[in-house]
């Protein structure tokens, strides 16, 4: 499970700073057949991504620094370099145009 969630969560490490509102909205994504919901908050110079895998209820918390991501997925400690992050392939929608 860890090898599947880490690349997906890595994308969140690169999330735009617009998600750092005081009352952070809950976001969702799907990866490898699992759905995740999460919030992103700013604590000093660190982004904190907190969420849950929706089917199992397994929580995760990631602290994103300048070069490294550290945290927990369930009860498992995780740590990986930001350069190892692989973005998810996000489908784009085409809106109607004139």
N, C-alpha and C positions, 0 to 999 in steps of 0.2 A: 504494500500500500504506500509506503514511504516513497518509493521510487516513482510512483505515479503522481502523488500530490505535490512533491517538491517543485517540479517544473511548472505546474499550474500555479502554485502559490508564489513562485518566483515572479510571475507576471505581475502579481500584486505589488511586489517590491518596487516595480517601476511605475506604479499607478500615479497619475497626475496629481499635483498638489491641490487641485480643485476639490478633491474628496476630503480635505482636512477641515471641514466646517465644524463649528463648535458641537452641534448635534449631528454627528456623522450619520449619513443615511446608510441603510443596509443595502448592500449590493449582492448580486448572485452571479455565479458562473457554473458551467458544467465542464467536466473533464473526465475522460475515460469512463463515461457512464455514471459518474457520481455528481451530485449537485452540492454546491457549497454556498453558504451565505456568510457575509463578513462585513465588518466596518473598519475604516481606516481613521486613525486619530494621530495627531502630532503631539509628541511629548518632548519638549526641548528640541534637540537636533535629530531625534529619532522618530521614525514613523512606526506606529504599532498597528498591526493587522490582527484583528481578533474575529474568530468566526467558528462555524460548526459545519461538519459534513452532515447534510440533512437526513440521510437515510439512517445512519448509525448514531447520530448525535455526538460523534467524536469531536471535541473542541480543538481548536488550534490557536496559537498566539505566536506571532512573528514580530521581532524587533528589527527594523531595517536601518542599518547604519550606513556610513559612506561607502564601505567596501564589503561588508559582510551582513548576512541575515542570520539571526539566532532566534531560537524559540522552542516551542513544544508543539507536537502534533499528538493528541491524546496524552499519553504519559511518556512518549518518546522525545528525547532531546534532539533537536536538529540544528545544524550549523552549516552554511554553505556560502561561498563567495558570490557576490553580486554578478561577477562576470560569467558565472556558470548558469545564469538564468536564461531559460529559453521561453520566448513569448508564446502564448497560446495563439492558435489561428482563430481569429474572430471573424465571423461572417459579417460582411457589410450589407446594409440594405440600401437600395436605390429608391429615393423618393421621387414622386412625380415632378416632372418639370415641364415647362412650356416650350 
